[in-house]
Amino acid sequence: MRELLSLRRLRLIPALLACLLMVSTLASAQSVPVPQPQVMIPSPPQLAAKSWFLMDADSGRVLVEHNADERLPPASLTKLMTAYLVERELDRGNITMNDMVRVSENAWRTGGSKMFIEVDTQVSIRDLLYGIIIASGNDASVAVAEHLAGGEVPFADLMNQHATRLGLHNTSFANATGLPHPEQYSSARDMALLSQYIINDYPEHYAIYAEKYFTFNDIRQPNRNRLLWRDPTVDGLKTGWTTEAGYGLVASAKRDDMRLISVVMGTSSEESRAQETQKLLSYGFRYFETVKLYDAGSVLNTSRVWGGESNELPVGIDSDVMMTVPRARNEELTARLDIQGDLAAPIEAGQRVGTLEVRLGEEVVGEQPLLALESVEEGGLVKKLVDQVRRFFSNLVGGWFG
């Protein structure tokens, strides 16, 4: 069963009736087509970087990409996965922010950017997480890796397992810090996807990424993301630099109800990565908008069920349906429901029974599973026998007239 749902609201009906009335009273007048304004969108900006990527955090729509799957050294962008695993363990209750971590000599000796933890001291998970995200502390990253997995090698194995789980197809980790290693690489697309998981899965921890300063051991260090000072809508995520990788920045910004994630990798300086990121974000916010079509749990259709205790099944979606479209074109969105036409009990809540297809004009811009929103148990023997007869004649008539 296919059903086309227009996303235009009922508020248009009075206007349509008025137009019909005008046509009936001016039947002799010649109809003249009214030209529709075109939506002009320029080509995406070209950046001074090796690769870049721009996506909407809610809908997942890719707005701009260039060499987005090229495997490049991620430098300290690696710490996005290190922080993600800490946040995941916090969310699952396996650790708490107040847990204390002993600092090993190995962690203390780690080179590069530091949080300046002292060997043989106890440091809280809270301070280490802040030190990883804001100060980009390599020492903090190693301390966390040792605490959670017993060392950097097993922690890197854990990082790679989660990279596979999250669909990061061009990513490989060899350490928790991002220090150069031949088996350490990632891509602009993968870094954006990882950031999307950080933002959407652990929003209570995401606020850390917007902090401008972190003080530990009386040493105050600034966040290296310059856009936190320049653009009040930017609230994350992470910078990276090594001689091999160049300068990289994963950033996110929210304006009104739209959140974008941008990635630039392989720029020439701190200033360049900030400027190139700003170009991407400005382009996305200026020429696109994200709209919510349906709320999670919305009933989009009620379908007939055969042989069940109930004859009807509410069908809908289990998550918000968000679409990112060129500005001023949201009224062109339509949705089509493709539902299985012969549903029989038993049906479990959450069982897939069809597909929601969203189009912008003639272009398919999104698909989402249609699910049973309630369970339907099998009916009694008499009910099933009656429904078998009804189902037979229903299919027979449908075959004659289909």
Rosetta blueprint (number, residue, H / E / L):
1 M L
2 R E
3 E E
4 L E
5 L E
6 S E
7 L L
8 R L
9 R L
10 L L
11 R L
12 L H
13 I H
14 P H
15 A H
16 L H
17 L H
18 A H
19 C H
20 L H
21 L H
22 M H
23 V H
24 S H
25 T H
26 L L
27 A L
28 S L
29 A L
30 Q L
31 S L
32 V L
33 P L
34 V L
35 P L
36 Q L
37 P L
38 Q L
39 V L
40 M L
41 I L
42 P L
43 S L
44 P L
45 P L
46 Q L
47 L L
48 A L
49 A L
50 K L
51 S E
52 W E
53 F E
54 L E
55 M E
56 D E
57 A L
58 D L
59 S L
60 G L
61 R L
62 V E
63 L E
64 V E
65 E E
66 H E
67 N L
68 A L
69 D L
70 E L
71 R L
72 L E
73 P L
74 P L
75 A H
76 S H
77 L H
78 T H
79 K H
80 L H
81 M H
82 T H
83 A H
84 Y H
85 L H
86 V H
87 E H
88 R H
89 E H
90 L H
91 D H
92 R L
93 G L
94 N L
95 I L
96 T L
97 M L
98 N L
99 D L
100 M E
101 V E
102 R E
103 V L
104 S L
105 E H
106 N H
107 A H
108 W H
109 R H
110 T L
111 G L
112 G L
113 S L
114 K L
115 M L
116 F L
117 I L
118 E L
119 V L
120 D L
121 T L
122 Q E
123 V E
124 S E
125 I H
126 R H
127 D H
128 L H
129 L H
130 Y H
131 G H
132 I H
133 I H
134 I L
135 A L
136 S L
137 G L
138 N H
139 D H
140 A H
141 S H
142 V H
143 A H
144 V H
145 A H
146 E H
147 H H
148 L H
149 A H
150 G L
151 G L
152 E H
153 V H
154 P H
155 F H
156 A H
157 D H
158 L H
159 M H
160 N H
161 Q H
162 H H
163 A H
164 T H
165 R H
166 L L
167 G L
168 L L
169 H L
170 N L
171 T L
172 S E
173 F L
174 A L
175 N L
176 A L
177 T L
178 G L
179 L L
180 P L
181 H L
182 P L
183 E L
184 Q L
185 Y E
186 S E
187 S L
188 A H
189 R H
190 D H
191 M H
192 A H
193 L H
194 L H
195 S H
196 Q H
197 Y H
198 I H
199 I H
200 N H
201 D H
202 Y L
203 P H
204 E H
205 H H
206 Y H
207 A H
208 I H
209 Y H
210 A H
211 E L
212 K L
213 Y E
214 F E
215 T E
216 F E
217 N L
218 D L
219 I E
220 R E
221 Q E
222 P E
223 N L
224 R L
225 N L
226 R L
227 L H
228 L H
229 W H
230 R H
231 D L
232 P L
233 T L
234 V E
235 D E
236 G E
237 L E
238 K E
239 T E
240 G E
241 W E
242 T E
243 T L
244 E L
245 A L
246 G E
247 Y E
248 G E
249 L E
250 V E
251 A E
252 S E
253 A E
254 K E
255 R E
256 D L
257 D L
258 M E
259 R E
260 L E
261 I E
262 S E
263 V E
264 V E
265 M E
266 G E
267 T E
268 S L
269 S L
270 E H
271 E H
272 S H
273 R H
274 A H
275 Q H
276 E H
277 T H
278 Q H
279 K H
280 L H
281 L H
282 S H
283 Y H
284 G H
285 F H
286 R H
287 Y H
288 F E
289 E E
290 T E
291 V E
292 K E
293 L E
294 Y E
295 D L
296 A L
297 G L
298 S L
299 V E
300 L E
301 N E
302 T E
303 S E
304 R E
305 V E
306 W E
307 G L
308 G E
309 E L
310 S L
311 N L
312 E E
313 L E
314 P E
315 V E
316 G E
317 I L
318 D L
319 S L
320 D L
321 V E
322 M E
323 M E
324 T E
325 V E
326 P E
327 R L
328 A L
329 R L
330 N H
331 E H
332 E H
333 L E
334 T E
335 A E
336 R E
337 L E
338 D E
339 I E
340 Q L
341 G L
342 D L
343 L E
344 A E
345 A L
346 P L
347 I E
348 E L
349 A L
350 G L
351 Q L
352 R E
353 V E
354 G E
355 T E
356 L E
357 E E
358 V E
359 R E
360 L E
361 G L
362 E L
363 E E
364 V E
365 V E
366 G E
367 E E
368 Q E
369 P E
370 L E
371 L E
372 A E
373 L L
374 E L
375 S L
376 V E
377 E L
378 E E
379 G L
380 G L
381 L H
382 V H
383 K H
384 K H
385 L H
386 V H
387 D H
388 Q H
389 V H
390 R H
391 R H
392 F H
393 F H
394 S H
395 N H
396 L H
397 V H
398 G H
399 G H
400 W H
401 F H
402 G L
